[in-house]
Amino acid sequence: MFITVKYKVALCFLIDYNHVLHKEHIWREWIEPNKDIINVYVHYKDISLIKSEWLKSKAIPHKYIRKTDYFHVVPAYLSLMMYGVSRKYTTIYTHNENRWFCFLTDSCVPVISPLQFRELFLRNCNTSIMSWQKAWWNTSLVKRSNLHLLHPEFHLSNSPWFVLCREDVYKCIKYMRVNTDLFTLICQGKIANESIFAIMLYVQNRLSCVINEHSTITDWTRMTSPTSPHLFITGDSKDTDFIDKCLAENKYSMFLRKVSPDFPDEIVRGYIYNRLDAKRKSQLQWSIFWLEIYHHMLTITVQLVFFGLVFAVFYYQITSTSTSTSTSTSTSTLQLP
């Protein structure tokens, strides 16, 4: 009897002082077709301020909550990671674990269909998706992430909202625990979440394995403040043209930020449900079918190899014991007078 492994996605939300998810109703609709592969985890400030029962049911335990502010949020990321990797469970027939960790805010919305998301996950479940580059600011003048205290080799930046695979999540947790002083130093700088993840993966030779693309569409060309991107409110032609362009140019785009509660629902639903024709839907369905078979067969192969090795070790021990006993008996017989 083989154990079926069910790979899952952890949607990790960091919600602010208002304790709401701007488009909760759309998120719930979007999650429903893939509820068998999606877990939702919410990091909050005060659970008593969460009015939504659904959101409250997704809140992580209080012992995982970390104090955060606008400029210092990295501990919340790591706390969500530690909770997410711990949420694996096995029954007699199945083993479930989170393989993707999507980091999101309360102002994010999905902009691809559930079908597209499932196919993208199954195809890339062992790979992180995070845009990164060398630090684009003058690290001597701008002290963000305390990069001015590090060797120039580590002057890196990353998108603050990204997808990490399970292996890279373990790498981040390991770095935090092993390099505590350096981790703390970087986190004490402002906006460390826009550098530290690239640094942690680079140090452990994992950054080159990351898909260097944005998983979350953000418009930094129309900033609302020196540290905040454009807020999508009206859904005018400038908004939709920008979203269309990003989706056309980047096949890894899945979410949109920052979206106002007033942003028209019909536009969001249009991106989710109306962009695929029948041919493309059929292609995705067949792709998902074969990808699920592939993952299932890979799991069975790994289990067969494991059981084969266990049997080989057991057989070696039995034969070695038998040979040793036989040799001992033969020696004793030869020594008889």
Buried (B, 14 or more C-beta within 10 A) or exposed (E): EEBEBBBBBBBBBBBBEEBBBBBBEBBBBBBEBBEEBBBBBBBBBEBEEBEBEBBBEBBBEEEBBBEBEEEBBBBBBBBBBBBBBEBEEEEEEEBBBBBBBBBBBBBBBBBBBBBBBBBBBBEBBEBBBBBBEEBEBEBEEBEBBBBBBBEEEBBBBBBBBBBBBBBBBBBBBEBBEEBEEBBBBBBEBBBBBBBBBBBBBBBBEBBEEBBBBBBBBBBEEEEEEEEEBBBBBEBEEBBBEBBEEBBEEBEBBBBBBBBBBEBBBEBBBBBBEEBBEEEEEEBBEEBBEEBEEEBEEEBBEEBEEEEEEEEEEEEEEEEEEEEEEEEEEEEEEEEEE
